[in-house]
Amino acid sequence: MTSFEDRERAEEAKFAHDEETLFRIQARRNKLLGHWAAERMGLDAAETEAYARSVVQAEFEEAGDEDVVRKLLGDLISAGVEIDDAEIRAALAEHAVEARRQIVGAA
């Protein structure tokens, strides 16, 4: 019976680790997206860091990526940057790959 309990604890620990890793990857992706958007808007270094943090926070508004896409699209258009939804989603996918490489590659 202990081997079953040990296996169950190991599965729970793996699940918790995988969820934490996914959270870290999404947060890193959003920070990278914030830097990407800030560069397009011509923000200085301090503004860029603050903006990147705001993009990370936007993730918590609702499940999925729509809140982040909506924030980026609105902010970029307000700043006079010509951009569309598809370009933001492409940047999201590109930065997700980079974030995964940074987080998983660093482990």
MMTF fields as JSON, N, C-alpha, C and O atoms, coordinates in Angstrom:
{
  "mmtfVersion": "1.0.0",
  "mmtfProducer": "UNKNOWN",
  "numBonds": 427,
  "numAtoms": 428,
  "numGroups": 107,
  "numChains": 1,
  "numModels": 1,
  "chainsPerModel": [1],
  "groupsPerChain": [107],
  "chainIdList": ["A"],
  "bondAtomList": [4, 2, 8, 6, 12, 10, 16, 14, 20, 18, 24, 22, 28, 26, 32, 30, 36, 34, 40, 38, 44, 42, 48, 46, 52, 50, 56, 54, 60, 58, 64, 62, 68, 66, 72, 70, 76, 74, 80, 78, 84, 82, 88, 86, 92, 90, 96, 94, 100, 98, 104, 102, 108, 106, 112, 110, 116, 114, 120, 118, 124, 122, 128, 126, 132, 130, 136, 134, 140, 138, 144, 142, 148, 146, 152, 150, 156, 154, 160, 158, 164, 162, 168, 166, 172, 170, 176, 174, 180, 178, 184, 182, 188, 186, 192, 190, 196, 194, 200, 198, 204, 202, 208, 206, 212, 210, 216, 214, 220, 218, 224, 222, 228, 226, 232, 230, 236, 234, 240, 238, 244, 242, 248, 246, 252, 250, 256, 254, 260, 258, 264, 262, 268, 266, 272, 270, 276, 274, 280, 278, 284, 282, 288, 286, 292, 290, 296, 294, 300, 298, 304, 302, 308, 306, 312, 310, 316, 314, 320, 318, 324, 322, 328, 326, 332, 330, 336, 334, 340, 338, 344, 342, 348, 346, 352, 350, 356, 354, 360, 358, 364, 362, 368, 366, 372, 370, 376, 374, 380, 378, 384, 382, 388, 386, 392, 390, 396, 394, 400, 398, 404, 402, 408, 406, 412, 410, 416, 414, 420, 418, 424, 422],
  "bondOrderList": [1, 1, 1, 1, 1, 1, 1, 1, 1, 1, 1, 1, 1, 1, 1, 1, 1, 1, 1, 1, 1, 1, 1, 1, 1, 1, 1, 1, 1, 1, 1, 1, 1, 1, 1, 1, 1, 1, 1, 1, 1, 1, 1, 1, 1, 1, 1, 1, 1, 1, 1, 1, 1, 1, 1, 1, 1, 1, 1, 1, 1, 1, 1, 1, 1, 1, 1, 1, 1, 1, 1, 1, 1, 1, 1, 1, 1, 1, 1, 1, 1, 1, 1, 1, 1, 1, 1, 1, 1, 1, 1, 1, 1, 1, 1, 1, 1, 1, 1, 1, 1, 1, 1, 1, 1, 1],
  "groupList": [{"groupName": "MET", "atomNameList": ["N", "CA", "C", "O"], "elementList": ["N", "C", "C", "O"], "formalChargeList": [0, 0, 0, 0], "bondAtomList": [1, 0, 2, 1, 3, 2], "bondOrderList": [1, 1, 2], "singleLetterCode": "M", "chemCompType": "L-PEPTIDE LINKING"}, {"groupName": "THR", "atomNameList": ["N", "CA", "C", "O"], "elementList": ["N", "C", "C", "O"], "formalChargeList": [0, 0, 0, 0], "bondAtomList": [1, 0, 2, 1, 3, 2], "bondOrderList": [1, 1, 2], "singleLetterCode": "T", "chemCompType": "L-PEPTIDE LINKING"}, {"groupName": "SER", "atomNameList": ["N", "CA", "C", "O"], "elementList": ["N", "C", "C", "O"], "formalChargeList": [0, 0, 0, 0], "bondAtomList": [1, 0, 2, 1, 3, 2], "bondOrderList": [1, 1, 2], "singleLetterCode": "S", "chemCompType": "L-PEPTIDE LINKING"}, {"groupName": "PHE", "atomNameList": ["N", "CA", "C", "O"], "elementList": ["N", "C", "C", "O"], "formalChargeList": [0, 0, 0, 0], "bondAtomList": [1, 0, 2, 1, 3, 2], "bondOrderList": [1, 1, 2], "singleLetterCode": "F", "chemCompType": "L-PEPTIDE LINKING"}, {"groupName": "GLU", "atomNameList": ["N", "CA", "C", "O"], "elementList": ["N", "C", "C", "O"], "formalChargeList": [0, 0, 0, 0], "bondAtomList": [1, 0, 2, 1, 3, 2], "bondOrderList": [1, 1, 2], "singleLetterCode": "E", "chemCompType": "L-PEPTIDE LINKING"}, {"groupName": "ASP", "atomNameList": ["N", "CA", "C", "O"], "elementList": ["N", "C", "C", "O"], "formalChargeList": [0, 0, 0, 0], "bondAtomList": [1, 0, 2, 1, 3, 2], "bondOrderList": [1, 1, 2], "singleLetterCode": "D", "chemCompType": "L-PEPTIDE LINKING"}, {"groupName": "ARG", "atomNameList": ["N", "CA", "C", "O"], "elementList": ["N", "C", "C", "O"], "formalChargeList": [0, 0, 0, 0], "bondAtomList": [1, 0, 2, 1, 3, 2], "bondOrderList": [1, 1, 2], "singleLetterCode": "R", "chemCompType": "L-PEPTIDE LINKING"}, {"groupName": "ALA", "atomNameList": ["N", "CA", "C", "O"], "elementList": ["N", "C", "C", "O"], "formalChargeList": [0, 0, 0, 0], "bondAtomList": [1, 0, 2, 1, 3, 2], "bondOrderList": [1, 1, 2], "singleLetterCode": "A", "chemCompType": "L-PEPTIDE LINKING"}, {"groupName": "LYS", "atomNameList": ["N", "CA", "C", "O"], "elementList": ["N", "C", "C", "O"], "formalChargeList": [0, 0, 0, 0], "bondAtomList": [1, 0, 2, 1, 3, 2], "bondOrderList": [1, 1, 2], "singleLetterCode": "K", "chemCompType": "L-PEPTIDE LINKING"}, {"groupName": "HIS", "atomNameList": ["N", "CA", "C", "O"], "elementList": ["N", "C", "C", "O"], "formalChargeList": [0, 0, 0, 0], "bondAtomList": [1, 0, 2, 1, 3, 2], "bondOrderList": [1, 1, 2], "singleLetterCode": "H", "chemCompType": "L-PEPTIDE LINKING"}, {"groupName": "LEU", "atomNameList": ["N", "CA", "C", "O"], "elementList": ["N", "C", "C", "O"], "formalChargeList": [0, 0, 0, 0], "bondAtomList": [1, 0, 2, 1, 3, 2], "bondOrderList": [1, 1, 2], "singleLetterCode": "L", "chemCompType": "L-PEPTIDE LINKING"}, {"groupName": "ILE", "atomNameList": ["N", "CA", "C", "O"], "elementList": ["N", "C", "C", "O"], "formalChargeList": [0, 0, 0, 0], "bondAtomList": [1, 0, 2, 1, 3, 2], "bondOrderList": [1, 1, 2], "singleLetterCode": "I", "chemCompType": "L-PEPTIDE LINKING"}, {"groupName": "GLN", "atomNameList": ["N", "CA", "C", "O"], "elementList": ["N", "C", "C", "O"], "formalChargeList": [0, 0, 0, 0], "bondAtomList": [1, 0, 2, 1, 3, 2], "bondOrderList": [1, 1, 2], "singleLetterCode": "Q", "chemCompType": "L-PEPTIDE LINKING"}, {"groupName": "ASN", "atomNameList": ["N", "CA", "C", "O"], "elementList": ["N", "C", "C", "O"], "formalChargeList": [0, 0, 0, 0], "bondAtomList": [1, 0, 2, 1, 3, 2], "bondOrderList": [1, 1, 2], "singleLetterCode": "N", "chemCompType": "L-PEPTIDE LINKING"}, {"groupName": "GLY", "atomNameList": ["N", "CA", "C", "O"], "elementList": ["N", "C", "C", "O"], "formalChargeList": [0, 0, 0, 0], "bondAtomList": [1, 0, 2, 1, 3, 2], "bondOrderList": [1, 1, 2], "singleLetterCode": "G", "chemCompType": "PEPTIDE LINKING"}, {"groupName": "TRP", "atomNameList": ["N", "CA", "C", "O"], "elementList": ["N", "C", "C", "O"], "formalChargeList": [0, 0, 0, 0], "bondAtomList": [1, 0, 2, 1, 3, 2], "bondOrderList": [1, 1, 2], "singleLetterCode": "W", "chemCompType": "L-PEPTIDE LINKING"}, {"groupName": "TYR", "atomNameList": ["N", "CA", "C", "O"], "elementList": ["N", "C", "C", "O"], "formalChargeList": [0, 0, 0, 0], "bondAtomList": [1, 0, 2, 1, 3, 2], "bondOrderList": [1, 1, 2], "singleLetterCode": "Y", "chemCompType": "L-PEPTIDE LINKING"}, {"groupName": "VAL", "atomNameList": ["N", "CA", "C", "O"], "elementList": ["N", "C", "C", "O"], "formalChargeList": [0, 0, 0, 0], "bondAtomList": [1, 0, 2, 1, 3, 2], "bondOrderList": [1, 1, 2], "singleLetterCode": "V", "chemCompType": "L-PEPTIDE LINKING"}],
  "groupTypeList": [0, 1, 2, 3, 4, 5, 6, 4, 6, 7, 4, 4, 7, 8, 3, 7, 9, 5, 4, 4, 1, 10, 3, 6, 11, 12, 7, 6, 6, 13, 8, 10, 10, 14, 9, 15, 7, 7, 4, 6, 0, 14, 10, 5, 7, 7, 4, 1, 4, 7, 16, 7, 6, 2, 17, 17, 12, 7, 4, 3, 4, 4, 7, 14, 5, 4, 5, 17, 17, 6, 8, 10, 10, 14, 5, 10, 11, 2, 7, 14, 17, 4, 11, 5, 5, 7, 4, 11, 6, 7, 7, 10, 7, 4, 9, 7, 17, 4, 7, 6, 6, 12, 11, 17, 14, 7, 7],
  "groupIdList": [1, 2, 3, 4, 5, 6, 7, 8, 9, 10, 11, 12, 13, 14, 15, 16, 17, 18, 19, 20, 21, 22, 23, 24, 25, 26, 27, 28, 29, 30, 31, 32, 33, 34, 35, 36, 37, 38, 39, 40, 41, 42, 43, 44, 45, 46, 47, 48, 49, 50, 51, 52, 53, 54, 55, 56, 57, 58, 59, 60, 61, 62, 63, 64, 65, 66, 67, 68, 69, 70, 71, 72, 73, 74, 75, 76, 77, 78, 79, 80, 81, 82, 83, 84, 85, 86, 87, 88, 89, 90, 91, 92, 93, 94, 95, 96, 97, 98, 99, 100, 101, 102, 103, 104, 105, 106, 107],
  "secStructList": [7, 2, 2, 2, 2, 2, 2, 2, 2, 2, 2, 2, 2, 2, 2, 2, 2, 2, 2, 2, 2, 2, 2, 2, 2, 2, 2, 2, 2, 2, 2, 2, 2, 2, 2, 2, 2, 2, 2, 2, 2, 6, 7, 7, 2, 2, 2, 2, 2, 2, 2, 2, 2, 2, 2, 2, 2, 2, 6, 6, 1, 1, 1, 1, 1, 2, 2, 2, 2, 2, 2, 2, 2, 2, 2, 2, 2, 2, 6, 6, 7, 7, 7, 7, 2, 2, 2, 2, 2, 2, 2, 2, 2, 2, 2, 2, 2, 2, 2, 2, 2, 2, 2, 2, 2, 2, 7],
  "xCoordList": [0.812, 0.0, 0.863, 0.465, 2.027, 2.869, 3.399, 3.586, 3.644, 4.13, 3.053, 3.367, 1.789, 0.705, 0.644, 0.497, 0.756, 0.74, 1.941, 1.819, 3.094, 4.295, 4.115, 4.495, 3.534, 3.289, 2.286, 2.438, 1.254, 0.255, 0.894, 0.611, 1.737, 2.428, 3.358, 3.47, 4.018, 4.914, 4.124, 4.565, 2.969, 2.129, 1.625, 1.59, 1.234, 0.777, 1.909, 1.697, 3.1, 4.257, 4.598, 4.93, 4.518, 4.79, 3.753, 4.101, 2.494, 1.441, 1.682, 1.571, 2.01, 2.271, 3.467, 3.442, 4.502, 5.694, 5.356, 5.785, 4.592, 4.208, 3.36, 3.542, 2.44, 1.6, 2.442, 2.234, 3.379, 4.26, 5.116, 5.311, 5.62, 6.429, 5.606, 6.079, 4.387, 3.506, 3.236, 3.253, 2.988, 2.756, 3.984, 3.856, 5.161, 6.399, 6.631, 7.083, 6.33, 6.488, 5.535, 5.94, 4.285, 3.321, 3.719, 3.605, 4.181, 4.613, 5.815, 5.874, 6.769, 7.94, 7.53, 8.015, 6.635, 6.14, 5.5, 5.752, 4.685, 4.01, 4.998, 4.82, 6.02, 7.047, 7.782, 8.023, 8.134, 8.795, 7.889, 8.357, 6.594, 5.634, 5.557, 5.471, 5.588, 5.567, 6.769, 6.642, 7.935, 9.147, 9.025, 9.413, 8.494, 8.309, 7.377, 7.676, 6.245, 5.272, 5.834, 5.628, 6.534, 7.115, 8.12, 8.186, 8.895, 9.858, 9.118, 9.539, 8.016, 7.228, 6.587, 6.359, 6.295, 5.686, 6.725, 6.375, 8.001, 9.063, 9.212, 9.607, 8.898, 9.009, 10.47, 11.276, 10.8, 12.161, 12.293, 11.332, 13.481, 13.767, 12.842, 12.318, 12.633, 11.773, 10.323, 9.633, 9.871, 8.506, 8.334, 7.278, 9.375, 9.329, 9.138, 8.306, 9.889, 9.761, 8.373, 7.766, 7.869, 6.536, 5.478, 4.529, 5.651, 4.687, 4.719, 3.67, 5.914, 6.037, 5.33, 4.664, 5.472, 4.775, 3.259, 2.528, 2.789, 1.347, 0.806, -0.337, 1.618, 1.195, 1.122, 0.201, 2.079, 2.047, 0.777, 0.108, 0.446, -0.751, -2.033, -3.019, -2.023, -3.217, -3.635, -4.81, -2.709, -2.992, -4.017, -4.727, -4.099, -4.959, -6.395, -7.221, -6.711, -8.063, -9.075, -10.206, -8.674, -9.563, -8.709, -7.527, -9.315, -8.593, -8.261, -9.028, -7.131, -6.716, -5.908, -5.563, -5.618, -4.742, -5.485, -4.856, -6.803, -7.566, -7.355, -7.314, -7.219, -7.014, -5.685, -5.596, -4.654, -3.337, -3.379, -2.856, -3.995, -4.101, -4.872, -4.467, -5.969, -6.797, -6.009, -6.083, -5.259, -4.455, -3.409, -3.282, -2.665, -1.614, -2.193, -1.67, -3.257, -3.868, -4.331, -4.051, -5.03, -5.508, -4.384, -4.443, -3.364, -2.255, -1.437, -1.053, -1.177, -0.393, -1.14, -0.553, -2.418, -3.21, -3.291, -3.172, -3.493, -3.546, -2.244, -2.237, -1.13, 0.176, 0.479, 1.551, -0.455, -0.262, 0.5, 0.956, 0.64, 1.335, 0.313, -0.746, 0.645, -0.234, 0.01, 1.092, -0.999, -0.871, -2.25, -3.258, -2.297, -3.58, -3.491, -2.424, -4.633, -4.766, -3.832, -3.203, -3.735, -2.906, -1.431, -0.733, -0.951, 0.445, 0.734, 1.798, -0.206, -0.033, -0.04, 0.76, -0.936, -0.978, 0.292, 0.753, 0.852, 2.12, 3.239, 4.065, 3.268, 4.272, 4.073, 5.047, 2.827, 2.522, 3.089, 3.717, 2.872, 3.384, 4.909, 5.524, 5.515, 6.972, 7.582, 8.567, 6.997, 7.533, 7.244, 7.971, 6.198, 5.929, 7.046, 7.48, 7.506, 8.613, 9.879, 10.581, 10.165, 11.352, 11.253, 12.237, 10.086, 9.903, 10.103, 10.75, 9.542, 9.717, 11.2, 11.693, 11.895, 13.322, 14.078, 14.959, 13.74, 14.421, 14.122, 15.027, 12.867, 12.484, 12.913, 13.577, 12.542, 12.848, 14.331, 14.929, 14.922, 16.344, 17.201, 18.331, 16.667, 17.406, 17.285, 18.06, 16.317, 16.082, 17.121, 17.07],
  "yCoordList": [-1.191, 0.0, 1.267, 2.289, 1.202, 2.397, 2.764, 3.949, 1.808, 2.14, 2.894, 3.791, 2.526, 3.26, 4.694, 5.636, 4.856, 6.189, 7.011, 8.209, 6.368, 7.063, 7.522, 8.637, 6.659, 7.001, 8.152, 9.053, 8.104, 9.161, 10.503, 11.53, 10.5, 11.725, 12.233, 13.44, 11.32, 11.718, 12.363, 13.359, 11.804, 12.383, 13.762, 14.67, 13.93, 15.232, 16.257, 17.408, 15.834, 16.732, 17.123, 18.278, 16.174, 16.47, 17.442, 18.374, 17.229, 18.125, 19.541, 20.508, 19.66, 20.978, 21.641, 22.841, 20.874, 21.408, 21.868, 22.941, 21.065, 21.422, 22.693, 23.543, 22.825, 24.022, 25.255, 26.318, 25.121, 26.244, 26.638, 27.825, 25.656, 25.932, 26.654, 27.616, 26.202, 26.856, 28.304, 29.195, 28.541, 29.895, 30.767, 31.903, 30.248, 31.007, 31.305, 32.397, 30.354, 30.564, 31.658, 32.531, 31.625, 32.644, 34.021, 35.012, 34.091, 35.38, 35.913, 37.104, 35.047, 35.474, 35.909, 36.923, 35.146, 35.508, 36.894, 37.715, 37.144, 38.431, 39.567, 40.67, 39.307, 40.332, 40.621, 41.78, 39.577, 39.76, 40.524, 41.391, 40.201, 40.924, 42.386, 43.268, 42.643, 44.02, 44.804, 45.965, 44.171, 44.825, 45.063, 46.12, 44.092, 44.208, 45.373, 46.196, 45.436, 46.504, 47.864, 48.856, 47.92, 49.181, 49.725, 50.934, 48.842, 49.266, 49.858, 50.876, 49.227, 49.73, 51.077, 51.889, 51.312, 52.576, 53.653, 54.809, 53.272, 54.243, 54.651, 55.781, 53.74, 54.05, 53.996, 53.258, 54.781, 54.739, 53.521, 52.776, 53.328, 52.116, 51.964, 50.876, 53.031, 52.945, 52.687, 51.886, 53.356, 53.151, 51.732, 51.121, 51.221, 49.86, 48.838, 47.94, 48.96, 48.01, 48.084, 47.054, 49.298, 49.468, 48.884, 48.238, 49.114, 48.599, 47.07, 46.428, 46.492, 45.032, 44.429, 43.4, 45.06, 44.573, 44.661, 43.777, 45.718, 45.864, 44.789, 44.354, 44.366, 43.288, 41.97, 41.181, 41.73, 40.522, 40.533, 39.507, 41.669, 41.782, 41.576, 41.054, 41.976, 41.836, 40.381, 40.1, 39.467, 38.035, 37.569, 36.591, 38.257, 37.816, 38.305, 37.991, 39.065, 39.601, 38.522, 38.533, 37.596, 36.499, 35.34, 35.507, 34.176, 32.998, 33.143, 33.729, 32.613, 32.665, 33.913, 34.686, 34.091, 35.174, 36.405, 37.413, 36.349, 37.451, 38.774, 39.831, 38.72, 39.953, 40.606, 41.83, 39.794, 40.318, 40.89, 41.976, 40.164, 40.628, 41.944, 42.888, 41.995, 43.204, 44.4, 45.496, 44.194, 45.274, 45.76, 46.961, 44.832, 45.214, 45.952, 46.988, 45.42, 46.046, 47.463, 48.399, 47.621, 48.94, 49.921, 51.068, 49.487, 50.373, 50.766, 51.925, 49.801, 50.094, 51.033, 51.972, 50.787, 51.666, 53.065, 54.057, 53.152, 54.462, 55.239, 56.469, 54.489, 55.125, 55.464, 55.989, 55.169, 55.504, 54.463, 54.742, 53.262, 52.181, 51.454, 51.041, 51.306, 50.558, 49.068, 48.555, 48.392, 46.972, 46.344, 47.039, 45.038, 44.349, 43.15, 42.797, 42.546, 41.403, 40.263, 39.645, 39.981, 38.873, 39.087, 38.135, 40.314, 40.599, 40.416, 39.924, 40.807, 40.626, 39.14, 38.685, 38.391, 36.943, 36.245, 35.289, 36.708, 36.14, 36.444, 35.578, 37.669, 38.036, 37.218, 36.819, 36.968, 36.161, 34.756, 34.224, 34.163, 32.814, 32.8, 31.898, 33.78, 33.861, 34.018, 33.359, 34.883, 35.114, 33.947, 33.751, 33.173, 31.971, 30.954, 30.308, 30.818, 29.898, 30.357, 29.55, 31.646, 32.192, 32.033, 31.672, 32.295, 32.165, 30.727, 30.467, 29.784, 28.359, 27.983, 27.252, 28.476, 28.197, 28.749, 28.082, 29.953, 30.565, 29.841, 29.624, 29.469, 28.833, 27.373, 26.95, 26.606, 25.183, 24.954, 24.042, 25.784, 25.661, 26.015, 25.541, 26.857, 27.28, 26.261, 26.296, 25.359, 24.389, 23.297, 22.407],
  "zCoordList": [0.0, 0.0, 0.0, -0.559, 0.616, 0.659, -0.715, -0.992, -1.575, -2.911, -3.703, -4.487, -3.492, -4.141, -3.616, -4.393, -2.306, -1.704, -2.155, -2.409, -2.252, -2.733, -4.168, -4.525, -4.989, -6.38, -6.485, -7.31, -5.63, -5.63, -5.22, -5.837, -4.202, -3.786, -4.882, -5.099, -5.565, -6.654, -7.792, -8.364, -8.12, -9.175, -8.777, -9.607, -7.519, -7.039, -7.088, -7.469, -6.706, -6.735, -8.172, -8.439, -9.089, -10.494, -11.051, -11.777, -10.716, -11.173, -10.654, -11.408, -9.381, -8.788, -9.463, -9.735, -9.73, -10.402, -11.812, -12.236, -12.537, -13.91, -13.935, -14.807, -12.989, -12.912, -12.588, -13.172, -11.671, -11.326, -12.524, -12.787, -13.241, -14.428, -15.487, -16.092, -15.713, -16.686, -16.284, -17.133, -15.0, -14.505, -14.754, -15.21, -14.46, -14.662, -16.135, -16.48, -17.005, -18.448, -18.924, -19.691, -18.485, -18.906, -18.387, -19.109, -17.151, -16.602, -17.375, -17.68, -17.694, -18.465, -19.86, -20.362, -20.494, -21.815, -21.794, -22.676, -20.798, -20.709, -20.457, -20.973, -19.678, -19.454, -20.764, -21.102, -21.491, -22.782, -23.753, -24.492, -23.749, -24.583, -24.178, -25.033, -22.889, -22.404, -22.901, -23.291, -22.886, -23.406, -24.913, -25.411, -25.625, -27.072, -27.395, -28.26, -26.694, -26.949, -26.533, -27.233, -25.416, -24.935, -25.942, -26.169, -26.538, -27.571, -28.759, -29.309, -29.16, -30.289, -29.976, -30.874, -28.678, -28.269, -27.962, -27.722, -27.971, -27.723, -26.265, -25.976, -25.34, -23.918, -23.462, -24.028, -22.439, -21.89, -20.96, -20.769, -20.389, -19.608, -18.404, -18.168, -17.643, -16.457, -16.861, -16.231, -17.894, -18.375, -18.916, -18.756, -19.552, -20.094, -18.988, -19.114, -17.915, -16.8, -16.179, -15.885, -15.978, -15.401, -16.341, -15.896, -17.624, -18.593, -18.637, -18.691, -18.615, -18.627, -17.408, -17.526, -16.245, -15.048, -15.232, -14.785, -15.883, -16.087, -17.034, -16.892, -17.991, -18.903, -18.132, -18.341, -17.249, -16.416, -15.559, -15.434, -14.979, -14.149, -14.964, -14.444, -16.218, -17.065, -17.211, -17.443, -17.083, -17.211, -16.182, -16.414, -15.058, -13.965, -14.086, -13.229, -15.127, -15.281, -15.658, -15.172, -16.519, -16.918, -17.406, -17.705, -17.482, -17.953, -19.433, -20.197, -19.823, -21.222, -21.527, -20.633, -22.799, -23.241, -23.726, -24.046, -23.788, -24.377, -23.649, -24.279, -22.325, -21.57, -21.93, -22.019, -22.138, -22.508, -23.926, -24.175, -24.846, -26.236, -26.285, -26.965, -25.569, -25.543, -24.992, -25.547, -23.907, -23.315, -24.308, -24.546, -24.885, -25.825, -27.032, -27.443, -27.586, -28.763, -28.434, -29.183, -27.33, -26.935, -26.667, -27.112, -25.947, -25.608, -26.84, -26.993, -27.707, -28.903, -29.84, -30.378, -30.035, -30.906, -30.304, -31.024, -28.988, -28.313, -28.463, -28.496, -28.554, -28.705, -30.165, -30.467, -31.072, -32.472, -33.276, -34.386, -32.72, -33.423, -34.297, -33.822, -35.574, -36.471, -36.26, -36.546, -35.762, -35.429, -35.474, -35.352, -35.648, -35.61, -34.679, -34.177, -34.468, -33.564, -33.971, -33.111, -35.253, -35.735, -35.415, -35.064, -35.531, -35.239, -33.746, -33.371, -32.909, -31.46, -31.117, -30.299, -31.736, -31.464, -31.957, -31.333, -33.056, -33.538, -32.544, -32.255, -32.023, -31.026, -29.753, -29.115, -29.381, -28.208, -28.374, -27.459, -29.528, -29.794, -29.808, -29.24, -30.445, -30.513, -29.118, -28.787, -28.317, -26.979, -26.034, -25.06, -26.306, -25.519, -25.712, -24.758, -26.945, -27.236, -26.517, -25.907, -26.59, -25.927, -24.413, -23.766, -23.842, -22.4, -21.96, -20.945, -22.728, -22.393, -22.452, -21.592, -23.451, -23.561, -22.361, -21.817, -21.951, -20.811, -19.498, -18.694, -19.277, -18.009, -17.965, -17.019, -18.97, -18.979, -19.227, -18.657, -20.077, -20.356, -19.157, -19.038, -18.252, -17.075, -15.944, -14.988, -16.05, -14.96, -14.947, -14.099]
}
